[in-house]
Amino acid sequence: MMPGLARMIPFFPYSQVFLQDEEELVGIFRDVGRRGAFIEQEDLRRFEENLAAYLQAWRVIGVANATDGLQIALRVAGVEPRTEVIFSSHTMVATAAAIHFAGAIPVPVECGADHLMDPQAAAAAITPRTSAILPTQLNGRTADMKALRRLASQDGLLLVEDAAQALGSRFERQCAGTFGAAAAVSFYPAKLLGCLGDGGAVIANSEEVAERARALHDHGRDGRGNVTGWGFNSRLDNLQAAILNYRLSKYDAVIARRRELARAYHAALEGVAEVVRPPAPDENEIHFDVYQNYEIEAVERERLREFLTGRGVGTLLPWGGKAVHQWNALGFEVRLPATERLFERVLLLPMHAWLSEDDVTMVAAAVREFYRGRS
Ligand SMILES: Cc1ncc(COP(=O)(O)O)c(C=O)c1O
């Protein structure tokens, strides 16, 4: 422990994903194991139904991870090879990779003040080759879907959402993942609803899209084993689905806790002129944010980060410190000045359901102390 430090605050305590409900998880493991119910079994079907009901979505199809899910979503939504798909460059490389591996061309655009896709930037990027708009519902917030939906319908474009970070987040009371033809969500352990490994789901918003996704994720087979076309093997393990079913039943409490912590951060960082806070939970009636992350903008970000590390506070640079278009290896030739400036300032503070109010107070006090020392 650091001198004078009450405790360490890790960015994300991975072992808690297991330890928080170890007994129940061991019980689930034993039950699934004794039934030999590993692939495409009852627990998975139940989870798909429960999640679809939770989101008020047409259907949910469990897949191996959200990256596969996005690729499947793009394909089954009807994105054609060699067409352009617009995405916000402030996202995981997985978003662009899914577009690339669906055979389409990823077109990165700027994000707005809330760090999500800027509808005006999306509008400006539309060309005759554009087939779809793919907003990332980043940090547990849903983008301005009114504007993006209007844009898509005006130009006859498909809407596919990357909802990997936004399960249960809402825009005008509608859940992320239900606005377009299809979407994907992630159950990676550090996600809002995490399992004990990789996992994801496709959200399909019509029966036709659902049927195509169900076949595409399982070797092209329909429910009766008939091969209806080429397909992948990208299935969500039944064991993970059983765990997710259990966790989904307690998910509202997870969201409520994260919103409480965001409220606490917001108050504790009030008046720190060098920090831009994310929107507060009760900012307005339009957005219901679920705080996958607490992403601030900070003056002297690198030095602040070092200082917080010295105080035992774990932080993370989003996506390794670069927006997708800034990775030279991917061959993007655009410049996105607003996003690039943002990436000199963004920092993720600890945000997870096991954080206490005292932890938040301590992190915020360390941030204040850093800036006091520099003025
Ligand atoms: C915005 C976003 N998109 C896609 C993914 C990919 O999810 P998965 O790891 O389940 O493939 C992630 C996961 O970190 C993500 O945060």
The ligand as a MOL file (V3000), in Angstrom:
LIG
                    3D

  0  0  0     0  0            999 V3000
M  V30 BEGIN CTAB
M  V30 COUNTS 16 16 0 0 0
M  V30 BEGIN ATOM
M  V30 1 C -17.8140 -0.3800 -28.0160 0
M  V30 2 C -17.4200 -1.8230 -28.1150 0
M  V30 3 N -17.6630 -2.4970 -29.2500 0
M  V30 4 C -17.3500 -3.7900 -29.3690 0
M  V30 5 C -16.7400 -4.4840 -28.3500 0
M  V30 6 C -16.3660 -5.9120 -28.5560 0
M  V30 7 O -16.9920 -6.7580 -27.6400 0
M  V30 8 P -16.4970 -8.2580 -27.4690 0
M  V30 9 O -15.2540 -8.2260 -26.6220 0
M  V30 10 O -17.6220 -8.9560 -26.7690 0
M  V30 11 O -16.2310 -8.7980 -28.8130 0
M  V30 12 C -16.4710 -3.8250 -27.1510 0
M  V30 13 C -15.8050 -4.5420 -26.0420 0
M  V30 14 O -14.9590 -4.0200 -25.3510 0
M  V30 15 C -16.8090 -2.4630 -27.0300 0
M  V30 16 O -16.5750 -1.7920 -25.8930 0
M  V30 END ATOM
M  V30 BEGIN BOND
M  V30 1 1 1 2
M  V30 2 1 2 3
M  V30 3 2 2 15
M  V30 4 2 3 4
M  V30 5 1 4 5
M  V30 6 1 5 6
M  V30 7 2 5 12
M  V30 8 1 6 7
M  V30 9 1 7 8
M  V30 10 2 8 9
M  V30 11 1 8 10
M  V30 12 1 8 11
M  V30 13 1 12 13
M  V30 14 1 12 15
M  V30 15 2 13 14
M  V30 16 1 15 16
M  V30 END BOND
M  V30 END CTAB
M  END
